Amino acid sequence: MKDELEESNQTWGLFEEFKKEMDVFAKEEWLTFRKKGYFAFQDFFLNQADKMKALPKNVVVKFLMKLIEDYK
């Protein structure tokens, strides 16, 4: 049970990290973001995809990978 809780904690920690980084993009004004942020946003998604490829494919990782794939 302890292992399952630790795994769950790590998984949701990954989601929390992803969401925090997405929130930074969400705070940007569209006009500013459009000029400079698009490539940063794209890099963010590519980096996240690379991180998740090495992780076990649980529900959260599958959800985030689907979100990233839909973006591409």
mmCIF file of the N, C-alpha and C atoms, coordinates in Angstrom:
data_MODEL
# 
_entry.id   MODEL 
# 
loop_
_atom_site.group_PDB 
_atom_site.id 
_atom_site.type_symbol 
_atom_site.label_atom_id 
_atom_site.label_alt_id 
_atom_site.label_comp_id 
_atom_site.label_asym_id 
_atom_site.label_entity_id 
_atom_site.label_seq_id 
_atom_site.pdbx_PDB_ins_code 
_atom_site.Cartn_x 
_atom_site.Cartn_y 
_atom_site.Cartn_z 
_atom_site.occupancy 
_atom_site.B_iso_or_equiv 
_atom_site.pdbx_formal_charge 
_atom_site.auth_seq_id 
_atom_site.auth_comp_id 
_atom_site.auth_asym_id 
_atom_site.auth_atom_id 
_atom_site.pdbx_PDB_model_num 
ATOM 1   N N  . MET A 1 1  ? 0.826  -1.185 0.000   1.00 0.00 ? 1  MET A N  1 
ATOM 2   C CA . MET A 1 1  ? 0.000  0.000  0.000   1.00 0.00 ? 1  MET A CA 1 
ATOM 3   C C  . MET A 1 1  ? 0.877  1.259  0.000   1.00 0.00 ? 1  MET A C  1 
ATOM 4   N N  . LYS A 1 2  ? 1.967  1.204  0.755   1.00 0.00 ? 2  LYS A N  1 
ATOM 5   C CA . LYS A 1 2  ? 2.879  2.347  0.825   1.00 0.00 ? 2  LYS A CA 1 
ATOM 6   C C  . LYS A 1 2  ? 3.441  2.656  -0.563  1.00 0.00 ? 2  LYS A C  1 
ATOM 7   N N  . ASP A 1 3  ? 3.827  1.627  -1.312  1.00 0.00 ? 3  ASP A N  1 
ATOM 8   C CA . ASP A 1 3  ? 4.361  1.814  -2.663  1.00 0.00 ? 3  ASP A CA 1 
ATOM 9   C C  . ASP A 1 3  ? 3.320  2.439  -3.588  1.00 0.00 ? 3  ASP A C  1 
ATOM 10  N N  . GLU A 1 4  ? 2.079  1.992  -3.469  1.00 0.00 ? 4  GLU A N  1 
ATOM 11  C CA . GLU A 1 4  ? 1.009  2.549  -4.294  1.00 0.00 ? 4  GLU A CA 1 
ATOM 12  C C  . GLU A 1 4  ? 0.778  4.024  -3.982  1.00 0.00 ? 4  GLU A C  1 
ATOM 13  N N  . LEU A 1 5  ? 0.827  4.367  -2.708  1.00 0.00 ? 5  LEU A N  1 
ATOM 14  C CA . LEU A 1 5  ? 0.651  5.766  -2.321  1.00 0.00 ? 5  LEU A CA 1 
ATOM 15  C C  . LEU A 1 5  ? 1.794  6.636  -2.834  1.00 0.00 ? 5  LEU A C  1 
ATOM 16  N N  . GLU A 1 6  ? 3.006  6.131  -2.746  1.00 0.00 ? 6  GLU A N  1 
ATOM 17  C CA . GLU A 1 6  ? 4.156  6.878  -3.255  1.00 0.00 ? 6  GLU A CA 1 
ATOM 18  C C  . GLU A 1 6  ? 4.060  7.063  -4.766  1.00 0.00 ? 6  GLU A C  1 
ATOM 19  N N  . GLU A 1 7  ? 3.660  6.015  -5.474  1.00 0.00 ? 7  GLU A N  1 
ATOM 20  C CA . GLU A 1 7  ? 3.499  6.098  -6.926  1.00 0.00 ? 7  GLU A CA 1 
ATOM 21  C C  . GLU A 1 7  ? 2.410  7.111  -7.290  1.00 0.00 ? 7  GLU A C  1 
ATOM 22  N N  . SER A 1 8  ? 1.317  7.065  -6.559  1.00 0.00 ? 8  SER A N  1 
ATOM 23  C CA . SER A 1 8  ? 0.225  8.003  -6.801  1.00 0.00 ? 8  SER A CA 1 
ATOM 24  C C  . SER A 1 8  ? 0.678  9.438  -6.531  1.00 0.00 ? 8  SER A C  1 
ATOM 25  N N  . ASN A 1 9  ? 1.419  9.629  -5.476  1.00 0.00 ? 9  ASN A N  1 
ATOM 26  C CA . ASN A 1 9  ? 1.936  10.950 -5.125  1.00 0.00 ? 9  ASN A CA 1 
ATOM 27  C C  . ASN A 1 9  ? 2.863  11.477 -6.219  1.00 0.00 ? 9  ASN A C  1 
ATOM 28  N N  . GLN A 1 10 ? 3.738  10.634 -6.736  1.00 0.00 ? 10 GLN A N  1 
ATOM 29  C CA . GLN A 1 10 ? 4.643  11.038 -7.818  1.00 0.00 ? 10 GLN A CA 1 
ATOM 30  C C  . GLN A 1 10 ? 3.863  11.375 -9.083  1.00 0.00 ? 10 GLN A C  1 
ATOM 31  N N  . THR A 1 11 ? 2.874  10.565 -9.381  1.00 0.00 ? 11 THR A N  1 
ATOM 32  C CA . THR A 1 11 ? 2.076  10.780 -10.587 1.00 0.00 ? 11 THR A CA 1 
ATOM 33  C C  . THR A 1 11 ? 1.337  12.101 -10.531 1.00 0.00 ? 11 THR A C  1 
ATOM 34  N N  . TRP A 1 12 ? 0.661  12.347 -9.437  1.00 0.00 ? 12 TRP A N  1 
ATOM 35  C CA . TRP A 1 12 ? -0.089 13.600 -9.333  1.00 0.00 ? 12 TRP A CA 1 
ATOM 36  C C  . TRP A 1 12 ? 0.843  14.790 -9.167  1.00 0.00 ? 12 TRP A C  1 
ATOM 37  N N  . GLY A 1 13 ? 2.034  14.560 -8.650  1.00 0.00 ? 13 GLY A N  1 
ATOM 38  C CA . GLY A 1 13 ? 3.046  15.618 -8.597  1.00 0.00 ? 13 GLY A CA 1 
ATOM 39  C C  . GLY A 1 13 ? 3.454  16.035 -10.003 1.00 0.00 ? 13 GLY A C  1 
ATOM 40  N N  . LEU A 1 14 ? 3.541  15.068 -10.901 1.00 0.00 ? 14 LEU A N  1 
ATOM 41  C CA . LEU A 1 14 ? 3.835  15.348 -12.301 1.00 0.00 ? 14 LEU A CA 1 
ATOM 42  C C  . LEU A 1 14 ? 2.744  16.218 -12.908 1.00 0.00 ? 14 LEU A C  1 
ATOM 43  N N  . PHE A 1 15 ? 1.495  15.873 -12.631 1.00 0.00 ? 15 PHE A N  1 
ATOM 44  C CA . PHE A 1 15 ? 0.378  16.662 -13.138 1.00 0.00 ? 15 PHE A CA 1 
ATOM 45  C C  . PHE A 1 15 ? 0.414  18.080 -12.569 1.00 0.00 ? 15 PHE A C  1 
ATOM 46  N N  . GLU A 1 16 ? 0.699  18.195 -11.279 1.00 0.00 ? 16 GLU A N  1 
ATOM 47  C CA . GLU A 1 16 ? 0.760  19.505 -10.636 1.00 0.00 ? 16 GLU A CA 1 
ATOM 48  C C  . GLU A 1 16 ? 1.862  20.363 -11.263 1.00 0.00 ? 16 GLU A C  1 
ATOM 49  N N  . GLU A 1 17 ? 3.016  19.772 -11.524 1.00 0.00 ? 17 GLU A N  1 
ATOM 50  C CA . GLU A 1 17 ? 4.115  20.489 -12.166 1.00 0.00 ? 17 GLU A CA 1 
ATOM 51  C C  . GLU A 1 17 ? 3.707  20.958 -13.570 1.00 0.00 ? 17 GLU A C  1 
ATOM 52  N N  . PHE A 1 18 ? 3.071  20.072 -14.324 1.00 0.00 ? 18 PHE A N  1 
ATOM 53  C CA . PHE A 1 18 ? 2.595  20.412 -15.666 1.00 0.00 ? 18 PHE A CA 1 
ATOM 54  C C  . PHE A 1 18 ? 1.624  21.578 -15.597 1.00 0.00 ? 18 PHE A C  1 
ATOM 55  N N  . LYS A 1 19 ? 0.670  21.504 -14.677 1.00 0.00 ? 19 LYS A N  1 
ATOM 56  C CA . LYS A 1 19 ? -0.345 22.559 -14.548 1.00 0.00 ? 19 LYS A CA 1 
ATOM 57  C C  . LYS A 1 19 ? 0.272  23.892 -14.141 1.00 0.00 ? 19 LYS A C  1 
ATOM 58  N N  . LYS A 1 20 ? 1.231  23.879 -13.228 1.00 0.00 ? 20 LYS A N  1 
ATOM 59  C CA . LYS A 1 20 ? 1.882  25.125 -12.808 1.00 0.00 ? 20 LYS A CA 1 
ATOM 60  C C  . LYS A 1 20 ? 2.570  25.800 -13.990 1.00 0.00 ? 20 LYS A C  1 
ATOM 61  N N  . GLU A 1 21 ? 3.261  25.001 -14.799 1.00 0.00 ? 21 GLU A N  1 
ATOM 62  C CA . GLU A 1 21 ? 3.933  25.563 -15.963 1.00 0.00 ? 21 GLU A CA 1 
ATOM 63  C C  . GLU A 1 21 ? 2.921  26.084 -16.990 1.00 0.00 ? 21 GLU A C  1 
ATOM 64  N N  . MET A 1 22 ? 1.809  25.386 -17.141 1.00 0.00 ? 22 MET A N  1 
ATOM 65  C CA . MET A 1 22 ? 0.760  25.850 -18.059 1.00 0.00 ? 22 MET A CA 1 
ATOM 66  C C  . MET A 1 22 ? 0.134  27.144 -17.551 1.00 0.00 ? 22 MET A C  1 
ATOM 67  N N  . ASP A 1 23 ? -0.003 27.275 -16.236 1.00 0.00 ? 23 ASP A N  1 
ATOM 68  C CA . ASP A 1 23 ? -0.582 28.492 -15.656 1.00 0.00 ? 23 ASP A CA 1 
ATOM 69  C C  . ASP A 1 23 ? 0.266  29.720 -15.954 1.00 0.00 ? 23 ASP A C  1 
ATOM 70  N N  . VAL A 1 24 ? 1.581  29.542 -16.056 1.00 0.00 ? 24 VAL A N  1 
ATOM 71  C CA . VAL A 1 24 ? 2.464  30.655 -16.405 1.00 0.00 ? 24 VAL A CA 1 
ATOM 72  C C  . VAL A 1 24 ? 2.103  31.164 -17.805 1.00 0.00 ? 24 VAL A C  1 
ATOM 73  N N  . PHE A 1 25 ? 1.883  30.230 -18.734 1.00 0.00 ? 25 PHE A N  1 
ATOM 74  C CA . PHE A 1 25 ? 1.484  30.629 -20.085 1.00 0.00 ? 25 PHE A CA 1 
ATOM 75  C C  . PHE A 1 25 ? 0.095  31.279 -20.076 1.00 0.00 ? 25 PHE A C  1 
ATOM 76  N N  . ALA A 1 26 ? -0.786 30.793 -19.247 1.00 0.00 ? 26 ALA A N  1 
ATOM 77  C CA . ALA A 1 26 ? -2.156 31.318 -19.205 1.00 0.00 ? 26 ALA A CA 1 
ATOM 78  C C  . ALA A 1 26 ? -2.213 32.758 -18.710 1.00 0.00 ? 26 ALA A C  1 
ATOM 79  N N  . LYS A 1 27 ? -1.239 33.181 -17.928 1.00 0.00 ? 27 LYS A N  1 
ATOM 80  C CA . LYS A 1 27 ? -1.228 34.544 -17.397 1.00 0.00 ? 27 LYS A CA 1 
ATOM 81  C C  . LYS A 1 27 ? -0.756 35.565 -18.427 1.00 0.00 ? 27 LYS A C  1 
ATOM 82  N N  . GLU A 1 28 ? -0.139 35.109 -19.500 1.00 0.00 ? 28 GLU A N  1 
ATOM 83  C CA . GLU A 1 28 ? 0.366  36.019 -20.533 1.00 0.00 ? 28 GLU A CA 1 
ATOM 84  C C  . GLU A 1 28 ? -0.782 36.618 -21.329 1.00 0.00 ? 28 GLU A C  1 
ATOM 85  N N  . GLU A 1 29 ? -0.639 37.862 -21.718 1.00 0.00 ? 29 GLU A N  1 
ATOM 86  C CA . GLU A 1 29 ? -1.604 38.474 -22.614 1.00 0.00 ? 29 GLU A CA 1 
ATOM 87  C C  . GLU A 1 29 ? -1.390 37.897 -24.006 1.00 0.00 ? 29 GLU A C  1 
ATOM 88  N N  . TRP A 1 30 ? -2.467 37.732 -24.746 1.00 0.00 ? 30 TRP A N  1 
ATOM 89  C CA . TRP A 1 30 ? -2.385 37.076 -26.048 1.00 0.00 ? 30 TRP A CA 1 
ATOM 90  C C  . TRP A 1 30 ? -1.429 37.799 -27.000 1.00 0.00 ? 30 TRP A C  1 
ATOM 91  N N  . LEU A 1 31 ? -1.499 39.115 -27.067 1.00 0.00 ? 31 LEU A N  1 
ATOM 92  C CA . LEU A 1 31 ? -0.650 39.847 -28.009 1.00 0.00 ? 31 LEU A CA 1 
ATOM 93  C C  . LEU A 1 31 ? 0.830  39.661 -27.689 1.00 0.00 ? 31 LEU A C  1 
ATOM 94  N N  . THR A 1 32 ? 1.169  39.655 -26.433 1.00 0.00 ? 32 THR A N  1 
ATOM 95  C CA . THR A 1 32 ? 2.557  39.432 -26.034 1.00 0.00 ? 32 THR A CA 1 
ATOM 96  C C  . THR A 1 32 ? 2.954  37.993 -26.302 1.00 0.00 ? 32 THR A C  1 
ATOM 97  N N  . PHE A 1 33 ? 2.086  37.093 -25.939 1.00 0.00 ? 33 PHE A N  1 
ATOM 98  C CA . PHE A 1 33 ? 2.370  35.665 -26.117 1.00 0.00 ? 33 PHE A CA 1 
ATOM 99  C C  . PHE A 1 33 ? 2.535  35.315 -27.591 1.00 0.00 ? 33 PHE A C  1 
ATOM 100 N N  . ARG A 1 34 ? 1.687  35.883 -28.423 1.00 0.00 ? 34 ARG A N  1 
ATOM 101 C CA . ARG A 1 34 ? 1.710  35.566 -29.851 1.00 0.00 ? 34 ARG A CA 1 
ATOM 102 C C  . ARG A 1 34 ? 3.057  35.907 -30.472 1.00 0.00 ? 34 ARG A C  1 
ATOM 103 N N  . LYS A 1 35 ? 3.662  36.993 -30.029 1.00 0.00 ? 35 LYS A N  1 
ATOM 104 C CA . LYS A 1 35 ? 4.933  37.431 -30.604 1.00 0.00 ? 35 LYS A CA 1 
ATOM 105 C C  . LYS A 1 35 ? 6.119  36.611 -30.113 1.00 0.00 ? 35 LYS A C  1 
ATOM 106 N N  . LYS A 1 36 ? 6.149  36.293 -28.833 1.00 0.00 ? 36 LYS A N  1 
ATOM 107 C CA . LYS A 1 36 ? 7.350  35.654 -28.286 1.00 0.00 ? 36 LYS A CA 1 
ATOM 108 C C  . LYS A 1 36 ? 7.099  34.286 -27.661 1.00 0.00 ? 36 LYS A C  1 
ATOM 109 N N  . GLY A 1 37 ? 5.875  34.017 -27.302 1.00 0.00 ? 37 GLY A N  1 
ATOM 110 C CA . GLY A 1 37 ? 5.610  32.840 -26.484 1.00 0.00 ? 37 GLY A CA 1 
ATOM 111 C C  . GLY A 1 37 ? 5.335  31.556 -27.221 1.00 0.00 ? 37 GLY A C  1 
ATOM 112 N N  . TYR A 1 38 ? 4.997  31.628 -28.495 1.00 0.00 ? 38 TYR A N  1 
ATOM 113 C CA . TYR A 1 38 ? 4.614  30.409 -29.202 1.00 0.00 ? 38 TYR A CA 1 
ATOM 114 C C  . TYR A 1 38 ? 5.707  29.362 -29.163 1.00 0.00 ? 38 TYR A C  1 
ATOM 115 N N  . PHE A 1 39 ? 6.934  29.766 -29.432 1.00 0.00 ? 39 PHE A N  1 
ATOM 116 C CA . PHE A 1 39 ? 8.028  28.792 -29.457 1.00 0.00 ? 39 PHE A CA 1 
ATOM 117 C C  . PHE A 1 39 ? 8.348  28.274 -28.065 1.00 0.00 ? 39 PHE A C  1 
ATOM 118 N N  . ALA A 1 40 ? 8.188  29.107 -27.060 1.00 0.00 ? 40 ALA A N  1 
ATOM 119 C CA . ALA A 1 40 ? 8.387  28.656 -25.680 1.00 0.00 ? 40 ALA A CA 1 
ATOM 120 C C  . ALA A 1 40 ? 7.321  27.629 -25.318 1.00 0.00 ? 40 ALA A C  1 
ATOM 121 N N  . PHE A 1 41 ? 6.103  27.862 -25.767 1.00 0.00 ? 41 PHE A N  1 
ATOM 122 C CA . PHE A 1 41 ? 4.997  26.937 -25.513 1.00 0.00 ? 41 PHE A CA 1 
ATOM 123 C C  . PHE A 1 41 ? 5.262  25.603 -26.209 1.00 0.00 ? 41 PHE A C  1 
ATOM 124 N N  . GLN A 1 42 ? 5.717  25.675 -27.441 1.00 0.00 ? 42 GLN A N  1 
ATOM 125 C CA . GLN A 1 42 ? 6.041  24.462 -28.193 1.00 0.00 ? 42 GLN A CA 1 
ATOM 126 C C  . GLN A 1 42 ? 7.180  23.701 -27.509 1.00 0.00 ? 42 GLN A C  1 
ATOM 127 N N  . ASP A 1 43 ? 8.207  24.402 -27.087 1.00 0.00 ? 43 ASP A N  1 
ATOM 128 C CA . ASP A 1 43 ? 9.320  23.759 -26.380 1.00 0.00 ? 43 ASP A CA 1 
ATOM 129 C C  . ASP A 1 43 ? 8.850  23.104 -25.091 1.00 0.00 ? 43 ASP A C  1 
ATOM 130 N N  . PHE A 1 44 ? 7.937  23.783 -24.382 1.00 0.00 ? 44 PHE A N  1 
ATOM 131 C CA . PHE A 1 44 ? 7.376  23.228 -23.153 1.00 0.00 ? 44 PHE A CA 1 
ATOM 132 C C  . PHE A 1 44 ? 6.725  21.877 -23.427 1.00 0.00 ? 44 PHE A C  1 
ATOM 133 N N  . PHE A 1 45 ? 5.893  21.810 -24.463 1.00 0.00 ? 45 PHE A N  1 
ATOM 134 C CA . PHE A 1 45 ? 5.217  20.557 -24.785 1.00 0.00 ? 45 PHE A CA 1 
ATOM 135 C C  . PHE A 1 45 ? 6.201  19.466 -25.205 1.00 0.00 ? 45 PHE A C  1 
ATOM 136 N N  . LEU A 1 46 ? 7.188  19.818 -25.983 1.00 0.00 ? 46 LEU A N  1 
ATOM 137 C CA . LEU A 1 46 ? 8.173  18.820 -26.409 1.00 0.00 ? 46 LEU A CA 1 
ATOM 138 C C  . LEU A 1 46 ? 8.990  18.301 -25.228 1.00 0.00 ? 46 LEU A C  1 
ATOM 139 N N  . ASN A 1 47 ? 9.366  19.189 -24.318 1.00 0.00 ? 47 ASN A N  1 
ATOM 140 C CA . ASN A 1 47 ? 10.108 18.770 -23.119 1.00 0.00 ? 47 ASN A CA 1 
ATOM 141 C C  . ASN A 1 47 ? 9.257  17.865 -22.225 1.00 0.00 ? 47 ASN A C  1 
ATOM 142 N N  . GLN A 1 48 ? 7.990  18.220 -22.066 1.00 0.00 ? 48 GLN A N  1 
ATOM 143 C CA . GLN A 1 48 ? 7.093  17.392 -21.262 1.00 0.00 ? 48 GLN A CA 1 
ATOM 144 C C  . GLN A 1 48 ? 6.923  16.009 -21.888 1.00 0.00 ? 48 GLN A C  1 
ATOM 145 N N  . ALA A 1 49 ? 6.792  15.951 -23.205 1.00 0.00 ? 49 ALA A N  1 
ATOM 146 C CA . ALA A 1 49 ? 6.645  14.667 -23.889 1.00 0.00 ? 49 ALA A CA 1 
ATOM 147 C C  . ALA A 1 49 ? 7.883  13.803 -23.675 1.00 0.00 ? 49 ALA A C  1 
ATOM 148 N N  . ASP A 1 50 ? 9.053  14.408 -23.736 1.00 0.00 ? 50 ASP A N  1 
ATOM 149 C CA . ASP A 1 50 ? 10.291 13.659 -23.504 1.00 0.00 ? 50 ASP A CA 1 
ATOM 150 C C  . ASP A 1 50 ? 10.347 13.102 -22.081 1.00 0.00 ? 50 ASP A C  1 
ATOM 151 N N  . LYS A 1 51 ? 9.929  13.912 -21.107 1.00 0.00 ? 51 LYS A N  1 
ATOM 152 C CA . LYS A 1 51 ? 9.915  13.460 -19.709 1.00 0.00 ? 51 LYS A CA 1 
ATOM 153 C C  . LYS A 1 51 ? 8.992  12.255 -19.534 1.00 0.00 ? 51 LYS A C  1 
ATOM 154 N N  . MET A 1 52 ? 7.835  12.316 -20.157 1.00 0.00 ? 52 MET A N  1 
ATOM 155 C CA . MET A 1 52 ? 6.803  11.298 -19.938 1.00 0.00 ? 52 MET A CA 1 
ATOM 156 C C  . MET A 1 52 ? 7.077  9.992  -20.661 1.00 0.00 ? 52 MET A C  1 
ATOM 157 N N  . LYS A 1 53 ? 7.882  10.032 -21.688 1.00 0.00 ? 53 LYS A N  1 
ATOM 158 C CA . LYS A 1 53 ? 8.199  8.803  -22.413 1.00 0.00 ? 53 LYS A CA 1 
ATOM 159 C C  . LYS A 1 53 ? 8.914  7.796  -21.519 1.00 0.00 ? 53 LYS A C  1 
ATOM 160 N N  . ALA A 1 54 ? 9.657  8.300  -20.550 1.00 0.00 ? 54 ALA A N  1 
ATOM 161 C CA . ALA A 1 54 ? 10.423 7.428  -19.658 1.00 0.00 ? 54 ALA A CA 1 
ATOM 162 C C  . ALA A 1 54 ? 9.613  6.946  -18.456 1.00 0.00 ? 54 ALA A C  1 
ATOM 163 N N  . LEU A 1 55 ? 8.415  7.448  -18.295 1.00 0.00 ? 55 LEU A N  1 
ATOM 164 C CA . LEU A 1 55 ? 7.608  7.105  -17.118 1.00 0.00 ? 55 LEU A CA 1 
ATOM 165 C C  . LEU A 1 55 ? 6.660  5.946  -17.402 1.00 0.00 ? 55 LEU A C  1 
ATOM 166 N N  . PRO A 1 56 ? 6.256  5.222  -16.350 1.00 0.00 ? 56 PRO A N  1 
ATOM 167 C CA . PRO A 1 56 ? 5.241  4.182  -16.531 1.00 0.00 ? 56 PRO A CA 1 
ATOM 168 C C  . PRO A 1 56 ? 3.937  4.810  -17.029 1.00 0.00 ? 56 PRO A C  1 
ATOM 169 N N  . LYS A 1 57 ? 3.258  4.125  -17.889 1.00 0.00 ? 57 LYS A N  1 
ATOM 170 C CA . LYS A 1 57 ? 2.057  4.671  -18.529 1.00 0.00 ? 57 LYS A CA 1 
ATOM 171 C C  . LYS A 1 57 ? 0.818  4.479  -17.652 1.00 0.00 ? 57 LYS A C  1 
ATOM 172 N N  . ASN A 1 58 ? 0.689  5.333  -16.651 1.00 0.00 ? 58 ASN A N  1 
ATOM 173 C CA . ASN A 1 58 ? -0.505 5.297  -15.806 1.00 0.00 ? 58 ASN A CA 1 
ATOM 174 C C  . ASN A 1 58 ? -1.535 6.288  -16.356 1.00 0.00 ? 58 ASN A C  1 
ATOM 175 N N  . VAL A 1 59 ? -2.625 6.454  -15.678 1.00 0.00 ? 59 VAL A N  1 
ATOM 176 C CA . VAL A 1 59 ? -3.734 7.277  -16.157 1.00 0.00 ? 59 VAL A CA 1 
ATOM 177 C C  . VAL A 1 59 ? -3.306 8.727  -16.393 1.00 0.00 ? 59 VAL A C  1 
ATOM 178 N N  . VAL A 1 60 ? -2.580 9.307  -15.474 1.00 0.00 ? 60 VAL A N  1 
ATOM 179 C CA . VAL A 1 60 ? -2.187 10.710 -15.597 1.00 0.00 ? 60 VAL A CA 1 
ATOM 180 C C  . VAL A 1 60 ? -1.210 10.895 -16.756 1.00 0.00 ? 60 VAL A C  1 
ATOM 181 N N  . VAL A 1 61 ? -0.235 10.023 -16.875 1.00 0.00 ? 61 VAL A N  1 
ATOM 182 C CA . VAL A 1 61 ? 0.735  10.125 -17.961 1.00 0.00 ? 61 VAL A CA 1 
ATOM 183 C C  . VAL A 1 61 ? 0.034  9.956  -19.307 1.00 0.00 ? 61 VAL A C  1 
ATOM 184 N N  . LYS A 1 62 ? -0.879 9.003  -19.397 1.00 0.00 ? 62 LYS A N  1 
ATOM 185 C CA . LYS A 1 62 ? -1.631 8.821  -20.649 1.00 0.00 ? 62 LYS A CA 1 
ATOM 186 C C  . LYS A 1 62 ? -2.455 10.058 -20.986 1.00 0.00 ? 62 LYS A C  1 
ATOM 187 N N  . PHE A 1 63 ? -3.081 10.663 -19.974 1.00 0.00 ? 63 PHE A N  1 
ATOM 188 C CA . PHE A 1 63 ? -3.871 11.878 -20.188 1.00 0.00 ? 63 PHE A CA 1 
ATOM 189 C C  . PHE A 1 63 ? -2.996 13.010 -20.707 1.00 0.00 ? 63 PHE A C  1 
ATOM 190 N N  . LEU A 1 64 ? -1.852 13.225 -20.064 1.00 0.00 ? 64 LEU A N  1 
ATOM 191 C CA . LEU A 1 64 ? -0.969 14.310 -20.477 1.00 0.00 ? 64 LEU A CA 1 
ATOM 192 C C  . LEU A 1 64 ? -0.371 14.048 -21.859 1.00 0.00 ? 64 LEU A C  1 
ATOM 193 N N  . MET A 1 65 ? -0.036 12.793 -22.154 1.00 0.00 ? 65 MET A N  1 
ATOM 194 C CA . MET A 1 65 ? 0.502  12.465 -23.478 1.00 0.00 ? 65 MET A CA 1 
ATOM 195 C C  . MET A 1 65 ? -0.565 12.722 -24.547 1.00 0.00 ? 65 MET A C  1 
ATOM 196 N N  . LYS A 1 66 ? -1.810 12.388 -24.258 1.00 0.00 ? 66 LYS A N  1 
ATOM 197 C CA . LYS A 1 66 ? -2.905 12.640 -25.197 1.00 0.00 ? 66 LYS A CA 1 
ATOM 198 C C  . LYS A 1 66 ? -3.073 14.143 -25.429 1.00 0.00 ? 66 LYS A C  1 
ATOM 199 N N  . LEU A 1 67 ? -2.986 14.917 -24.368 1.00 0.00 ? 67 LEU A N  1 
ATOM 200 C CA . LEU A 1 67 ? -3.077 16.354 -24.468 1.00 0.00 ? 67 LEU A CA 1 
ATOM 201 C C  . LEU A 1 67 ? -1.953 16.907 -25.352 1.00 0.00 ? 67 LEU A C  1 
ATOM 202 N N  . ILE A 1 68 ? -0.758 16.403 -25.159 1.00 0.00 ? 68 ILE A N  1 
ATOM 203 C CA . ILE A 1 68 ? 0.396  16.836 -25.947 1.00 0.00 ? 68 ILE A CA 1 
ATOM 204 C C  . ILE A 1 68 ? 0.230  16.423 -27.401 1.00 0.00 ? 68 ILE A C  1 
ATOM 205 N N  . GLU A 1 69 ? -0.226 15.210 -27.637 1.00 0.00 ? 69 GLU A N  1 
ATOM 206 C CA . GLU A 1 69 ? -0.430 14.726 -29.013 1.00 0.00 ? 69 GLU A CA 1 
ATOM 207 C C  . GLU A 1 69 ? -1.498 15.547 -29.724 1.00 0.00 ? 69 GLU A C  1 
ATOM 208 N N  . ASP A 1 70 ? -2.549 15.925 -29.016 1.00 0.00 ? 70 ASP A N  1 
ATOM 209 C CA . ASP A 1 70 ? -3.610 16.743 -29.610 1.00 0.00 ? 70 ASP A CA 1 
ATOM 210 C C  . ASP A 1 70 ? -3.078 18.127 -29.991 1.00 0.00 ? 70 ASP A C  1 
ATOM 211 N N  . TYR A 1 71 ? -2.113 18.609 -29.229 1.00 0.00 ? 71 TYR A N  1 
ATOM 212 C CA . TYR A 1 71 ? -1.519 19.912 -29.500 1.00 0.00 ? 71 TYR A CA 1 
ATOM 213 C C  . TYR A 1 71 ? -0.740 19.887 -30.820 1.00 0.00 ? 71 TYR A C  1 
ATOM 214 N N  . LYS A 1 72 ? -0.018 18.779 -31.040 1.00 0.00 ? 72 LYS A N  1 
ATOM 215 C CA . LYS A 1 72 ? 0.814  18.684 -32.246 1.00 0.00 ? 72 LYS A CA 1 
ATOM 216 C C  . LYS A 1 72 ? -0.092 18.659 -33.426 1.00 0.00 ? 72 LYS A C  1 
# 
